[in-house]
Amino acid sequence: MSGGRADARLLGAVLPGQVRWAEESGEPGPVWLFPEEEALMARAAPGRRREFATARLCAHRALAALGVAAAPLLRGRRGAPAWPAGTVGSITHCAGYRGAAVAPAARFLALGIDAEPHAPLPSGVGEAVAFGPEPARLRALAARRPDIAWDRLLFSAKESVYKAWSGYGGTWLGFEDAEVWWTLGTDDGWDLSTRARAAEAPPRAHAPGPSARARTPGPSPSARTPDPSSHARTPETPPRARTTDPPSRARTERPWASGRFRARIVLSPPAGPPALPRTLRGRWLVRDGLLLTAVAVPRPVPTPHRTAPKEHR
């Protein structure tokens, strides 16, 4: 973990232990960038530059914890970060929060993380996010936990799914191309009926940031509003412009809750080997006025080849 509140272990609560992560809450002050990274933000507004730099800082710290030497983290396919060879990763950012997660490609096929303000989506946006049986599921969830912004959580889950899908080479994915199911209960020690069991998973040790501080992508998640006219997105610069919710719509309470979700992709998965599973599984967390989702796709373990025992005569 890096920066911000000492108890802000948000990403650590939704990611497997083999994944390295770093996060910042608030603004850490001036952040050094590689010249190549500075060039990516040459024409950006000051706020966008700060967002980019802080998220790159998180990415470099996470990579350092993985043992990867500091180097410019530039843009790759569809504007997503071009992660160093042998690694997979994901970046997220919203108002007051930046985070990055990385893992060895030898153990994971793909990662996707997303952070959002814990507030309902703007009016009319939910219809562009939920499809098929999903609206009914959200209503049932809201009946059990009305203090959770389930529509925004669905939006975030699909963002994480898309980042993992796209990072592995998948085609453009729309909100209607993934159907999400939710798991509630006391999964992993989380009691969804009370805030008594908050996310207190012990933090993993993370190496301090390398001397080279770094970058971040895309528009602020805190201000992203899906455009009903277009369902295709990129992990960092979704066509849907995010808009900050009016204060009147923001939730004043700060519930703590978590759980799991799974998303079934209706499109053909990216070609392998190995092929990405059509059903991706993830975790979600609501805490401290934020909600986070994460998808980590482990690499299949090869089945040992067994030969028939020789017949002795």
N, C-alpha and C positions, 0 to 999 in steps of 0.2 A: 504494500500500500504506500501511497505517497501523498504528502500534503493534506490540507484540509483538516477536518475534525479527526481526532484520534479514534473515534468510534465509527467512522464512516466506512466500515468494511462492507461495502455494497457489492462490488463485483465478486469478492471472495465468497459470498453467500450463494451465488448462482452459477459458479464455474467449478469444474472438476479440479482436484488437487494438482494434476499434472500441468494445468494451464497457469502461466504467469501473467500477472496483471498489475496495473498501476492506475491510480485515480487521483483527481484533484477536485476539491470543492472550493468554490470561490476563485479569486484571481491570485496566482502566485507571484505576480510582479513580472518584470521584464524576463523574457525567455530567449536564450541564444538559439539561433537556427543555423544550420549549414548554409553556405551561400546558395547552393542549389535549391534548398528549400525556400530561402528568402525570395528567390526568383519566381517561385510559384505564386507568391502573394504580392508581387510588385505593384499591382494595380488595385489591390483589395483595400477596403475601408479599414480603419484602425480596429474596430470591434472584431471584424472578420479575421484580421491578422492575429489578434490576441487569442481568439478561439483556435485558430490553426496551430499557433505556436504551443499553446498549453496542451492540446491533444497530442501533438508530436512529442512533447516532453514526456507524456505518459507512455507513448509507444516506445520511445528510446529506453525509458526506465524498465519497462516490461521486457524488452529485448535484452537489456543488460542482465536482468535476473535470469534470463534463459542462457546467458553466456555468449551472446552475440555481440561482436565488436560494433562500436558506434560508427554509423555511416549515414549518408543522406537517405531519407525515406521519401521517395518521390511518388508520383502518381503512376498507376498502372492501368489495367483494363477498366474501362468505364469510369475512370477517375478515382477508383479505390486505391488505397496504399499499395505500392509494389513491395511486398514483404520480402526480406532477404531469402535467398535460396535455403530450402530445408525448414522453412517455418510457415505457419499459417497465422492469420491474425484478424483483428477487427478493431475499429475505433468508433467511439460514440461521443456526442457532446450535446448538452442542452444548457439552459440558463443556470449558471452556478455549478455546473458539473461537467467534467471531462473524464474519459476513461479509455483504456486500451487493454487488449488481451492478446497474448501470443502463445503458441504451443509448437512443439516440434512436429513437422509434417510426417515424421516416421510413426507418430502415435495418433495424430488426428488428421482427418480429411479436410475439415473446414470448421471455422468459428464464425459466429455472428453475435454481436451484442448491441443493445439499444437502450438508451436512457431517455426518459420523458418526464416532464412535470406531472405530478399527480393531480390532474384536473380533467374534467370531461372534455371530450372533443368539441370544437365549435359546432354550433347548430347546423345540421345538414351534412356534416362530414361523415358521421357514422354510417350513413347509407352507402357511402363509397368504400367502406372498409369491410362491413359484415355482409356475408352472402349466404344463401341457402338456409341451413338450420342455425347458423351462428346468431342471428338476432334473438331467437327464442332461447338459446343457451345463455346469452348475456342477460336476458330478463330473469331467468331462473337464478343466475349467480347474484344479480342485484337484489333479489328477494332475500337471499341469505346474508349477503354482505353489502348493504346499500352504501357503506362508507368507502367503497372502492370504485374507482373510475374504470369499470370493466371495458368500456368502449375504447378508452385510451390504451388500456392494457392489451387489447386485441390488436390495435394498431402497432404497438411496440413489438409484440410477438411476431407479427408478419414482417416487420422490418428486420428483426434478427434472422428470421428464416431466409429472407431475401439475401441478406449479406452472406450467410453461409452458402446458399445456393449459387449466388453469383461468383463468390470467391473460388468456387470449385470449377467454374467454367460454364455455369448454367445459362440458359437463355433468359431474356427479359421475363420477369415474373410480376404479375398483377395481383392486387388484393383478392381478386376472384379466383386466383389459381392455387390458393392454399386454404384448406379448411382446418380450423383449429378446435381441439378439444381441451378441456381444462380438468385438472385433478385437484380436488379440495380435500381437506382433512388434516391430519397431524403428520403429514409427510415430512420426514427428516427433522422431526421435533418441532415443527411449526404448527401452532394451534390457530386455525383460522377463525375461531369463535372468540378469541380474546387477544389482546395485545401483550399479554403477560410473557409469552415466549417470543421475544424479538430475535432478530438475526444476530446471534452472538457467536457465530462460528469462529473458532480461533483463527487469527490472521496467519497467513503464510509469510515466511520471511521473503522479502524482496530486496534485491540489491539497490543501493542508492543510485540515482540517475547518473549516467555517464557525463563526462565533461561536456559532451556535445548534447545540447538540448534540442528538442525537435518539434515536429509538425502535427497538424490534424486536418481532416477533410471536411467537406460538405457544409450545408447550411445548418443552422442551429436547430436541434431537434425540438427545442422548446417552442419554436415558432414555425413548425412544419404542419401545413394543412393539406391533406390529400386533395387533389384535383379530380373531381368525379369524371371529368372528360378524358383522363388518361390514367391507366392503371400501371403502366410500366415505370420502374424505378431503378435507380442505381444506389449502391450502398451509401454513397457519400453525398450525392447531389440529386435527391429525388426531385422529379418534376413538380411534385406537389410542394408549393411554398408553405413553410410552417408559419403559423401566426400565433402570437402569444394570446392565451386565453384572457378575457377580461377578469379583473380581480373578483368581480361578483360571482364568477363561475368557479373560481378556485376553491378547493376544499380547505376549510379552516382547520379541521381535525387532522391528525397525523397518524393514521392507522398503521400498524405493522402487520404484515401478512406475507405469506409466500406460498409457493406450490409449484406444480409442474404443468407442462402443456405438451401436446404433440400436434404436429401439423402434417396433413397429408397433401402432397403436391399432385395436382392433376396432370401436369405436363410430364413428358418423358424426362427422366433424370439425366444429368450430364454423363457423357461417356467416361468410363474408367480407363484402365483398371485401377482400383476397383470402382464400380459405379456407385454414385451417391445414393443412399437409400431414398425411396420415395416418401417415407414417413420420417420426419425429423422430430427429435425430442428436445425439450428445453426446460428451463426453470425461470420463475418470475419472482420478483420481490417488490413489495411496497413498503417504503420506509423514509422517514425524514422529508416528506413532501415530494419524494421522487418515486418513480417506478422504473424497474430495470428488468429486461429479459435477456436471456442468453441461450444460444444453441451451440453445442459442441458435438461434433460428429466424430466418434472414434474410428480409427482405421481398423478394419476387420483383422482378427488374428488368424494367420494361415493355419489351416488344418494339417497336422503332420501326415505325411504320406506313409501309409502302412503297407507293408508287403506281407503276403501270406506266408506263414511259416513253412519251411521246407519239410517235406515228408521224408522221414527216415525209414529206411527199410533194412 
